[in-house]
Amino acid sequence: LVWLTLAVPVLQAESWTNLAGHALRATPVAISGKSITFKQDATGQTVDYSLSVFPPLEQERLRVALKDTTVPEGLQSAHAFATRVLKRSRLLYADGQTSEEDYQKTVATTMAAFRAQAAPLLEQQKLSKERLELILTAMASAKE
């Protein structure tokens, strides 16, 4: 039970700057669709904001802080394809129809292809390296 407690990140209040240049000092607690919920430290109340009030780099920083693995627009089809390939490979390996070496090669190749698809989003700063790693880790560990 102790390890579970240590595995859950405890977020602390930071300063988050909106497009107008104003800083919000609060703790992000949840992200849902295009909105984010913060807990105000002074009052303990929660407040929701549209992600669009934050610059793109700040949005990415918020997503990383919350370990958000939402796949950004422009990468969904590559993600769906990679997920299907990984699922099929896991099934073949589990059924003994492929070796562990072939399975590991498929995983590595699939992840490399997904990274290549994500490269333009990284260059355009629509996706951070940190969030890409979160997405890749989630894909690799998915059981379905």
N, C-alpha and C positions, 0 to 999 in steps of 0.2 A: 504494500500500500504506500510505503514511503517513496518508492521509485515513481509511482504514478503522480504523486504530488510534485516531484521534481521535474517531471516531463512537461507539465503544463506551464507555459510561460506566464509569468506575472508581469503584466504591463504596468508601467508607471507613467505618470503624467509627463508629457513632453510638450513642446511648443510646435504647433502646426500652423503654417502660414497659408492664408487664403489668397485668392487672386487679387484682392484689393490691398494686400500687404499687411493685413491685420493678423496678429498671432492669437491662436486659441490654445490655452494651456489646459489640457484635459487628457484623459486616458481613453484611447479608442477601445471599445468593447465588442463591437460587432459590425460586420459589413453585410449588406443584403442588397443585391442588385446594384442600383446606382445611388444608394444612400449608405451613410455610415453613422453609427451611434457612438457618442462619447459620454463618458461619465465625468461630470464636473467635480473636481476635487473639493472645492469650497463648500458646495451644497450637497454633494452626493447624488444629485439628480442626473438623469440621462437626457441627452438632447440629440436629435437627429439632424443631419445636414446632407445635402446633396453632394455627392463626390465632385460634381462639376464646379463647385465653388473653390476647389483647390487646384493649383497648377498640376499638370500631368506628373511631374517628378514627385510632388508631394502625395499625389494619389497612389503612386507606386510605393512610396515609403510607408503609407498607411496600410496598403495591402500586405506588404511584407511584415509589418509589425503584427498584423492579425493572422499571419500565415495563410493568407487567402490564395487558393489554388484555382480560382476562376480563370478560365482560358480566355484571353483577350480576343476581340473581333479580329478576323483575318487569320486566326490560327486554329479555329474550331475544326475545320475539315481535316487538317493535318493531325490534330489531336485525336479525332475520331478514328482516323485510319491507323495511327500508331497504337491506339488502345485496342483496336480489333486484332492487329498483328500480334501484340503482346498476349492478348487473351488466347488466341489460337495457339501460339507457341507454348504457353503454360499448359494448355490442355494436352497438346501432343507430348510434351515432356512428362506430364503426370500419367499419361497412358502408356508410357514407355516407347512411344513411336519415334522419339528423337533423343539423341544423347544430351547430356548436360553441356558438353562443349558446344554443340550446335545451338542449343537453347541460349547459352550465354552470348554466342555470336549474334544471334537474332536480336537479343535485347540490346546489345551494344550498337548494332547497325541501325536499329529502329530509333534509339535515343539520339544517335548522331544525325540521322535524317530529320528528326524533329527539331534538333538544335539548328540545323541549317535552315529549316523553314522559319524559325523564330528570329534568325539573324537580322532581317530587315526591321522587325519591330524593336529589336535592341538598338539598332542604329538610329531609328526615329525616336527613341526614348519613350516608346509606348509600352515597353516591357522592360523591367529591370533584370539584371543577371540573377539577383537573389530570388525574385519571384519565378523566373524560369526554372531555377533549381528546385523550388518548392513544387512546381507543376510536374517536373520530371520525376521527382521522388514519389509523388502521389501516383503517377502513372506506373512506375516500376513496382510499387507495393500494392497496387489494386488487386483485389482478390476476384473480382467479377470478370 
